[in-house]
Amino acid sequence: MTRGAQDAGALPRPRLSRDVIVLGVIAFFVMVGFGVVVPVLPVYVRSFGVNYVAVGAVVSAFALMRLVTSPFCGRLIDWAGERTILSVGIGIVAVSSGLVGIADSYPQLLLLRGLGGVGSALFSVSAMTLLLGSTPAPIRARAIGFYQGGFLIGGMAGPAIGGLLSTISLTAPFFFYAGTLGVAGVIGIVLLRSTTPNAADAAAETAQRTPFRVVLRDTRFRAACLANFAQGWTSLGIRGALVPVLVVEVLRGPTSWTGIAFACAAVAQTLTLAPAARFIDTVGRRPAIIGAFALAAVTIMAVPFAPNIWVLGALLCLYGVAAAFMGTAPAAALGDAAGAKGGRPVAVFSMFSDAGAIAGPLVAGLLVDLVSLPVAFLVGALFLLATSAYAFRMPRTSITA
């Protein structure tokens, strides 16, 4: 049989649905605005005359309220549908961000950032639930990679725009963020297919949904949750909080070096997303989690011993390559375990990341103060290694048609 005849007889490869494309675009606009705000937020909080603990409280309030809200997201999605909850969540973040720009006291600022965390949880859980439910297993990693690509590209563009806007005023980035969220919300309302449940399709949805008690016993779900916790701990508690300290206090470099190193790592992660997704969809979730988390653990352990910015940059780029797999494979495994309409499993999955993001910076800072910088990096690496080890318990074939 000729190659042409084989190709003609082959089944067409599934294509990304319209909802996946729309979610990727929404992710871009959300992350552009978020990236604009992140570099300015600590300076803006300090302008209220508060100490650095109060600055950290504003950052933690956002993550804490995400964690508190996530358990309720599954029921809200069952009641109103992913599209509605996604739009409501984006709307809450948009309004709260705009109000942050006109806040006249620190308590108002703290309250508004916490409210933004509520909206963020609604958006992220409903978006991931819709993404997993509208994508067949053979291209699930590809869909997740496309969605994450929107976040990464937006995240790379955001800080540069934020730097320009901050020259106008410290409040301008918050109004810009509200605007990009408004665009994202309109796109979601207009272009996403309505998923509000009704009596006609309730039975079909029930048949699609895997009982949560069954999902809890699935090693794929457990591995995904452990992976998300390790990423939340390491990316924010270790990479985000301690690398800037390492650059300034150990390598004696300017703060601009941190931004350059992080930008290079983001580019490496973005370029790796497509081949990573193909690997995860064809070879499997299990080998991707085992290999990527082991590589990330070795890399993050080496970071505090980097002798110069060039070695540090190379290590962070290598971590970015691993992160392309780490951000995609666990979410794909979650989708395999939870099936369609898995709002509650997605919410629990999200909570593990938030818990790591809250505890990671606090414990890492405490370890630096009491022990040493390398020990703080080592603890993060241990969570990554634990994820890699647990993934050996996953079934060797976890992709279903």
Order of alpha helices (4+ residues) and beta strands (2+ residues): alpha-alpha-alpha-alpha-alpha-alpha-alpha-alpha-alpha-alpha-alpha-alpha-alpha-alpha-alpha-alpha-alpha
